[in-house]
């Protein structure tokens, strides 16, 4: 039998220690310093429920992220991060196995942009929020009912609560509950409107709800922000003179659908039809943005009481009915011309296909 000398045994032990140490530190460095995934751009990973390693690899495969499956499984087992919390996580090519896995294991989400659009209805807002967050649209719609816990707590109707969903883009966690989202948006409204414009609100002859209601009409009427103070001034002039508001957006709200209005629509018997009711409608018709609210708080001072749309997307304003009739006639003529041009194009297209 061959026997190792004491010196040879020592050398073998040292060699083993060196190899073991090198391997240990190499693999440890891979866990804490190497990159777990290869991707040129940031990628959004959404975990809808508590997920294990197998579920994670399936998600990564669906995103077509380059990574070593066996090494990821080894890293997860070595580090002890085998289960991951629901959430939105942004993947970059800079994350080590330790930072990547521990982040999801602890549920440390990356907030995302949630945009609230102005001038929409409750159903569209609920759908829009559900598309940007994990919660379903029904959960959001229920919060905008008069009987919702949030509306009752705040002493608001469902319409009033919805109208305070201030349009803007916010950073939120994807798993945020519908109730926390609505409370957050209401809090933003209080900060941006009630706190910032306290003096203007206190000095205004309209109540806060009336201010928001008029702002919602301005929002529905104006396509150009620069026109909002002028439109607000016009409606206030009509209110001061005891005239009907005759705001088309209120008729559209009463109808429950967005379309070109017919003459018969203006005769609709509805509490929101300002062609039939005196003064402001019972509540807001949409969620106005900050520009519309500011326009009501600081309206333009003028004598206009009529307006009609223009081809440029704005309005032509008039002080007298005769001026308004002329402007309306010109607008109707432009509309008829557009229909004529469209018919000619359709006829030309049909004849070309024969």
C-alpha positions, 0 to 999 in steps of 0.5 A, a space after each residue: 500500500 502506498 502511504 502519504 508522508 506527513 508532508 504530502 498529507 499536509 499539502 493535500 489538506 491545504 489543497 482541499 482547503 484552497 479549492 473549497 475556499 475558492 469554490 465557496 467564495 466563488 459561489 457566494 460571490 455569485 449569490 451576492 454580486 453576480 446578476 440573476 437575470 439578463 435583460 436590456 430593459 426594465 421588465 415588470 413582473 406581476 405576481 397575483 398570488 403567493 408563488 413558489 420557485 416553480 411558479 416564479 420560473 414559469 412567470 420569468 419564462 413567459 416574460 422571455 427573460 434570460 436566466 439560468 433555471 438551475 442556478 436560480 433554483 440553487 440560489 433560492 434553496 441556498 438563500 432560503 427564499 423559496 416563496 414570494 409575495 404578491 406584487 409588482 416587481 421591476 426586474 433589471 439586469 443589475 439585481 443579484 440573486 440575493 437582492 432579487 429573491 429577497 425583495 420578492 420574498 419580503 414583498 418589497 414592491 416597486 410602486 407604479 404609475 396610476 393615472 386618473 383621467 379627467 372628465 370620465 364617468 364612474 364606470 370608466 374610472 373603475 375600469 381604468 383603475 382595475 387595469 392599472 392595479 390588481 383589484 377588479 373594477 366591480 370593487 371600485 364601482 361599489 365604492 362610488 355608491 351612496 351606500 359605500 363605507 368610504 362615502 358614508 364615512 366622509 358624508 358624501 354621496 357616491 357622485 360627490 366622492 367620485 367627483 373628488 377623484 382628482 385627475 393626475 398620475 400617482 405612484 401606488 403599489 399594485 396590490 393596494 386595496 380599492 378602499 385605500 386607493 379611493 381614500 388616497 385620491 380623496 386625500 390628494 383632493 383635500 390637499 390640492 383643493 381644499 387646503 390650497 384654496 381654502 380662502 377662495 372656497 370660503 369667500 365663494 358664494 357657492 358651496 364646495 359641492 356646488 363649486 365641484 358641480 360647476 367645475 364638472 360642467 366646465 370640464 365636460 364643456 371645455 376641450 381647451 384649458 385656456 377657455 375654462 375661466 371664460 366658460 366658468 364666467 359665462 355659466 356664472 353670468 347665467 346663474 346670476 341673471 336667473 337664466 337656465 344653464 343650458 349646458 350640453 354635458 348635463 344632457 349627455 349625463 342625463 342620457 347616460 351615453 356620449 353621442 351627438 345630441 338631438 333636438 328631442 334630447 333637450 326635452 328630456 325630463 331629468 333632474 340633471 338636464 339644465 335645459 329644463 331645471 333652474 340653477 345647478 344640477 343636484 350634483 357633479 356629472 364627472 371628475 373635474 381636474 384642477 384647472 376646471 376647479 380653479 376656473 370656477 374659483 377664479 372665473 374670467 370677468 366678462 358679459 358673455 352668456 352664450 357660446 357655440 363650438 368652433 371647428 378648432 375645438 374651442 368656442 365662440 362667445 357672444 353677449 347677445 342672442 342675435 350674435 349667438 344665432 349668427 354663430 350657431 348658424 355658421 357652426 351648423 353650416 360647417 357641420 353640414 359641409 363636413 357631412 357632405 365631404 364625408 358622403 362624397 368620400 364614401 361614394 367615391 370609395 364605393 365606386 372605386 371598389 366596383 
